[in-house]
Amino acid sequence: MKSFMTALLAGVLIASAAGAQTIDRIKETGILKLGYRTDAAPLSFATEDGSPNGYTPNVCVEVAQGIVQILQIENLDVEFVPVTTEDRFEKVAKGEIDLLCGAATITLARRNLVDFSIPVFADGTSVLLPLNGSESFADLAGKKLGVRTGTTTEAALSATLTAAAILAEVVRFEDHVSAMKAMESGELDAYFADQSILAGLWLSSPEQQNLRLGQNLLSIEQHGLAMARGDTDFRLLVDAILSQLYAQGVMQKIFGATMPGIQPGEILRAMFTLAPIPN
């Protein structure tokens, strides 16, 4: 462990100025800015008192501790900055946040704007239904289907409906709270989102007994921590810390602590094994 960290520190110290802009900024300011979603429980959300919580923010807390250890920064101030689905990647690209610690799917389109760490979570698009509802797309024809706008789920749902030649009324929401109210009141026949987010919404719903989670996935998606595009040295630093967290079993412990009662699926269990990069 010590030899690996020593080698990593040496690599950071000889990094070019162009490639180490985030590291330089953190050293100069003594501040690490972490963006987080406030409405994507259990992955990333704000508690009642406004504090960040969830799986990914907790992962980023561990990453911040690793940065302190490797860069030997005294009194690093870690600031959590709320972001939305609309501005999160723009804030990363502009340098307003150093890492995006929310539910962020890695896509090629997004990599035109930002870079991503190695995967920190694996998820997929699924559906929340009335207790007696069918998740067969043939049975959803002509129904009202909800989805959050500006997400990969919206694209996955649209592609699936088109491929299956199914006509349905797609209702787009600005946030999950509004969508859940529509589901609980019976205004929607189905709501599509990341499976982990749906699980959190279902567990906290007062209508839990009248709703059920779908078992099928429309897509399989990997989540990563977004950072400035082209900053290879900061990405190496983050990936190295994450790989150590995987090797030490910390990632699995964070999952258990932030998602009690939820068992990791086959895809996520595979990711815990495959995501870390060997020394």
Protein Blocks (a to p, Z undefined) as FASTA:
>chain_A
ZZmmmmmmmmmmmpcfklmmmmmmmmmnopacddddfklcfkbccdfkopaedjklmmmm
mmmmmmmmmnopghiacddddddfklmmmmmmnopafbdcbdddddfklmmmmccdddfb
dcdddddddfkbcfbfklmgoiacdddehiaklmmmmmmmmmnopacdddddfbfklmmm
mmmnopagbdcddfklmmmmmmmpcklmmgccdfbdfbdcdddddddehilmlmmmmmmm
mmmmmmnommmmmmmmmmghiacdfklmmmmmmmpccZZ
